[in-house]
């Protein structure tokens, strides 16, 4: 029984760690795209940029979408893949 509980606790810890790792970008700075590329990505999407910052190793764009809604976009710094878009009402 003790082994089963230990194994369950270990698996839960692994799953929690994997979920946290998905929220962060772990890319060496040498592989990052420049901020100008992030600004171009935003312009291509029709977003107006108020601020581009780094959060948890990812680029984060604060601005407005084409409809004027406030957005916060998380972007993977090497590939410029959009990881998450949060709409702020």
Z-matrix of the N, CA and C atoms (Angstrom, degrees):
N
C 1 1.451
C 2 1.529 1 110.61
N 3 1.338 2 115.50 1 -41.40
C 4 1.457 3 119.34 2 -179.47
C 5 1.535 4 110.71 3 -64.40
N 6 1.331 5 116.88 4 -38.61
C 7 1.459 6 120.57 5 178.24
C 8 1.526 7 110.68 6 -64.36
N 9 1.321 8 116.80 7 -39.17
C 10 1.464 9 121.05 8 -179.96
C 11 1.523 10 110.11 9 -63.98
N 12 1.323 11 117.18 10 -45.10
C 13 1.462 12 120.88 11 179.30
C 14 1.523 13 111.20 12 -64.82
N 15 1.313 14 116.83 13 -39.59
C 16 1.464 15 120.76 14 178.04
C 17 1.524 16 110.28 15 -63.65
N 18 1.332 17 116.69 16 -43.41
C 19 1.454 18 120.88 17 179.56
C 20 1.531 19 110.81 18 -64.86
N 21 1.325 20 118.13 19 -42.32
C 22 1.458 21 121.34 20 177.89
C 23 1.527 22 111.42 21 -62.70
N 24 1.318 23 117.06 22 -41.91
C 25 1.463 24 120.83 23 178.42
C 26 1.523 25 110.49 24 -63.54
N 27 1.324 26 116.63 25 -40.13
C 28 1.463 27 121.37 26 179.12
C 29 1.537 28 110.84 27 -64.49
N 30 1.324 29 117.15 28 -45.21
C 31 1.466 30 120.83 29 179.45
C 32 1.526 31 111.41 30 -64.53
N 33 1.320 32 117.27 31 -38.54
C 34 1.460 33 120.86 32 177.45
C 35 1.524 34 110.72 33 -64.54
N 36 1.325 35 117.10 34 -40.69
C 37 1.464 36 120.89 35 178.42
C 38 1.523 37 110.92 36 -64.46
N 39 1.321 38 117.44 37 -40.01
C 40 1.466 39 120.70 38 177.40
C 41 1.524 40 111.34 39 -63.65
N 42 1.317 41 116.50 40 -42.88
C 43 1.460 42 120.66 41 -179.24
C 44 1.527 43 110.73 42 -65.50
N 45 1.314 44 118.07 43 -42.00
C 46 1.458 45 122.52 44 178.45
C 47 1.520 46 110.35 45 -63.73
N 48 1.320 47 117.45 46 -42.41
C 49 1.463 48 121.32 47 178.22
C 50 1.513 49 111.89 48 -63.86
N 51 1.320 50 118.04 49 -37.94
C 52 1.463 51 121.25 50 178.54
C 53 1.515 52 110.97 51 -66.99
N 54 1.318 53 117.43 52 -38.51
C 55 1.470 54 120.60 53 178.75
C 56 1.523 55 110.45 54 -65.45
N 57 1.313 56 116.97 55 -39.46
C 58 1.453 57 119.82 56 179.04
C 59 1.525 58 110.82 57 -69.48
N 60 1.318 59 117.75 58 -35.55
C 61 1.459 60 120.88 59 -179.16
C 62 1.524 61 110.99 60 -66.49
N 63 1.347 62 117.73 61 -30.09
C 64 1.453 63 120.56 62 179.38
C 65 1.520 64 111.90 63 -67.48
N 66 1.324 65 117.64 64 -25.58
C 67 1.450 66 121.98 65 -177.85
C 68 1.524 67 112.07 66 -80.38
N 69 1.304 68 117.70 67 -19.53
C 70 1.452 69 122.16 68 -177.37
C 71 1.527 70 109.67 69 -107.72
N 72 1.327 71 115.06 70 154.57
C 73 1.465 72 120.80 71 176.11
C 74 1.525 73 107.45 72 -108.70
N 75 1.311 74 116.28 73 121.04
C 76 1.455 75 120.86 74 179.64
C 77 1.522 76 108.23 75 -110.72
N 78 1.323 77 115.70 76 85.47
C 79 1.459 78 121.81 77 -178.05
C 80 1.523 79 107.82 78 -130.64
N 81 1.330 80 118.35 79 130.04
C 82 1.463 81 119.26 80 176.36
C 83 1.534 82 110.52 81 -59.61
N 84 1.324 83 116.52 82 141.16
C 85 1.466 84 121.64 83 -177.01
C 86 1.532 85 111.80 84 -56.79
N 87 1.310 86 117.89 85 -28.50
C 88 1.473 87 120.96 86 179.63
C 89 1.527 88 111.78 87 -64.19
N 90 1.337 89 117.36 88 -22.12
C 91 1.461 90 121.79 89 -178.44
C 92 1.526 91 113.59 90 -96.98
N 93 1.313 92 117.41 91 1.16
C 94 1.466 93 120.85 92 -176.88
C 95 1.521 94 111.38 93 -75.30
N 96 1.322 95 115.64 94 145.46
C 97 1.455 96 122.30 95 169.19
C 98 1.532 97 107.35 96 -77.13
N 99 1.329 98 119.28 97 150.41
C 100 1.468 99 120.63 98 179.62
C 101 1.536 100 111.66 99 -71.00
N 102 1.329 101 115.48 100 160.96
C 103 1.470 102 121.20 101 178.59
C 104 1.526 103 111.63 102 -57.12
N 105 1.328 104 116.73 103 -33.81
C 106 1.459 105 120.09 104 179.59
C 107 1.528 106 111.05 105 -60.13
N 108 1.327 107 116.96 106 -35.71
C 109 1.465 108 121.02 107 177.79
C 110 1.526 109 110.62 108 -67.31
N 111 1.320 110 116.82 109 -36.39
C 112 1.466 111 121.00 110 176.88
C 113 1.529 112 109.41 111 -66.59
N 114 1.325 113 117.08 112 -41.87
C 115 1.465 114 121.20 113 178.07
C 116 1.533 115 110.34 114 -62.88
N 117 1.342 116 117.55 115 -39.11
C 118 1.473 117 121.18 116 177.38
C 119 1.522 118 111.03 117 -64.27
N 120 1.343 119 115.82 118 -41.78
C 121 1.464 120 120.70 119 177.44
C 122 1.528 121 109.78 120 -57.67
N 123 1.330 122 116.11 121 -46.12
C 124 1.465 123 120.34 122 -179.89
C 125 1.524 124 110.68 123 -61.93
N 126 1.317 125 117.47 124 -44.33
C 127 1.465 126 121.33 125 -179.90
C 128 1.532 127 110.78 126 -62.48
N 129 1.328 128 116.72 127 -40.86
C 130 1.464 129 120.84 128 178.73
C 131 1.526 130 111.89 129 -62.81
N 132 1.339 131 116.00 130 -30.79
C 133 1.463 132 120.81 131 179.90
C 134 1.531 133 112.31 132 -85.19
N 135 1.337 134 116.27 133 -7.18
C 136 1.465 135 120.06 134 -178.20
C 137 1.514 136 113.67 135 83.19
N 138 1.340 137 116.29 136 18.80
C 139 1.458 138 120.83 137 179.64
C 140 1.522 139 109.77 138 -91.31
N 141 1.327 140 116.58 139 141.50
C 142 1.471 141 120.00 140 169.86
C 143 1.523 142 106.73 141 -96.17
N 144 1.308 143 116.20 142 133.59
C 145 1.464 144 121.75 143 -173.75
C 146 1.519 145 110.09 144 -100.06
N 147 1.326 146 114.99 145 126.45
C 148 1.450 147 120.89 146 172.47
C 149 1.521 148 109.08 147 -93.53
N 150 1.347 149 115.25 148 -37.91
C 151 1.469 150 119.29 149 -175.59
C 152 1.521 151 109.80 150 -158.97
N 153 1.323 152 116.38 151 140.37
C 154 1.459 153 122.56 152 169.97
C 155 1.520 154 106.26 153 -117.25
N 156 1.324 155 115.93 154 122.71
C 157 1.461 156 119.55 155 -179.71
C 158 1.521 157 108.96 156 -134.76
N 159 1.320 158 115.45 157 174.79
C 160 1.456 159 122.28 158 177.07
C 161 1.518 160 107.86 159 -109.11
N 162 1.338 161 115.90 160 128.10
C 163 1.458 162 121.55 161 179.63
C 164 1.522 163 108.23 162 -138.83
N 165 1.308 164 117.42 163 124.07
C 166 1.467 165 123.58 164 -178.65
C 167 1.529 166 111.61 165 53.89
N 168 1.326 167 117.09 166 35.46
C 169 1.447 168 121.59 167 177.38
C 170 1.519 169 114.23 168 79.82
N 171 1.332 170 117.46 169 4.41
C 172 1.464 171 122.46 170 178.55
C 173 1.518 172 108.84 171 -112.57
N 174 1.334 173 116.19 172 155.81
C 175 1.456 174 119.31 173 167.81
C 176 1.523 175 107.83 174 -73.99
N 177 1.317 176 115.72 175 143.92
C 178 1.457 177 120.51 176 175.24
C 179 1.524 178 107.85 177 -131.29
N 180 1.316 179 115.82 178 125.13
C 181 1.455 180 122.36 179 179.28
C 182 1.518 181 108.19 180 -102.83
N 183 1.331 182 116.84 181 123.99
C 184 1.461 183 121.83 182 171.45
C 185 1.513 184 106.55 183 -106.53
N 186 1.306 185 116.33 184 129.10
C 187 1.455 186 119.13 185 -179.19
C 188 1.505 187 112.13 186 -179.01
N 189 1.320 188 115.24 187 -147.82
C 190 1.469 189 122.13 188 -179.80
C 191 1.522 190 108.96 189 -133.00
N 192 1.340 191 114.94 190 145.48
C 193 1.455 192 118.82 191 176.68
C 194 1.522 193 109.66 192 -82.45
N 195 1.321 194 117.26 193 -177.10
C 196 1.462 195 121.91 194 -176.43
C 197 1.527 196 111.92 195 -63.22
N 198 1.333 197 117.68 196 -23.45
C 199 1.470 198 122.06 197 178.89
C 200 1.519 199 112.51 198 -87.59
N 201 1.325 200 117.07 199 -5.00
C 202 1.454 201 121.09 200 -179.90
C 203 1.523 202 114.69 201 92.55
N 204 1.338 203 117.09 202 1.65
C 205 1.471 204 119.85 203 177.59
C 206 1.525 205 110.11 204 -75.69
N 207 1.338 206 116.22 205 141.91
C 208 1.467 207 120.23 206 176.50
C 209 1.518 208 108.62 207 -69.50
N 210 1.339 209 115.02 208 135.69
C 211 1.459 210 121.08 209 179.98
C 212 1.523 211 110.32 210 -133.13
N 213 1.311 212 113.80 211 156.51
C 214 1.459 213 122.92 212 171.52
C 215 1.522 214 105.41 213 -132.36
N 216 1.322 215 116.53 214 114.90
C 217 1.460 216 121.91 215 -173.73
C 218 1.523 217 109.14 216 -114.00
N 219 1.321 218 116.68 217 128.73
C 220 1.457 219 122.33 218 176.12
C 221 1.523 220 107.73 219 -99.58
N 222 1.344 221 115.92 220 128.65
C 223 1.458 222 122.15 221 -174.36
C 224 1.522 223 109.74 222 -126.17
N 225 1.324 224 116.19 223 134.20
C 226 1.455 225 121.78 224 176.83
C 227 1.532 226 107.08 225 -70.51
N 228 1.344 227 118.62 226 126.52
C 229 1.467 228 121.37 227 -169.38
C 230 1.529 229 116.45 228 -70.44
N 231 1.316 230 118.97 229 -24.63
C 232 1.467 231 119.68 230 -178.34
C 233 1.522 232 112.09 231 -87.75
N 234 1.334 233 116.59 232 -40.04
C 235 1.461 234 120.89 233 -174.70
C 236 1.523 235 113.03 234 -102.74
N 237 1.315 236 117.12 235 -12.83
C 238 1.468 237 124.45 236 -174.85
C 239 1.526 238 111.90 237 60.75
N 240 1.323 239 115.86 238 26.86
C 241 1.457 240 121.24 239 174.96
C 242 1.524 241 108.51 240 -75.44
N 243 1.335 242 117.08 241 133.26
C 244 1.457 243 121.35 242 177.43
C 245 1.525 244 107.85 243 -74.31
N 246 1.328 245 115.79 244 121.13
C 247 1.458 246 121.58 245 -178.89
C 248 1.522 247 110.42 246 -89.75
N 249 1.341 248 116.01 247 -41.34
C 250 1.457 249 119.96 248 -175.58
C 251 1.524 250 109.34 249 -155.87
N 252 1.330 251 115.15 250 144.02
C 253 1.462 252 121.45 251 171.98
C 254 1.515 253 107.30 252 -124.57
N 255 1.335 254 115.83 253 123.05
C 256 1.456 255 121.10 254 176.29
C 257 1.517 256 107.68 255 -110.34
N 258 1.328 257 115.28 256 130.52
C 259 1.463 258 120.42 257 175.92
C 260 1.522 259 108.05 258 -99.22
N 261 1.320 260 116.30 259 130.95
C 262 1.449 261 122.22 260 -179.27
C 263 1.519 262 108.20 261 -107.53
N 264 1.322 263 115.95 262 117.22
C 265 1.458 264 119.76 263 -179.09
C 266 1.495 265 112.22 264 -91.49
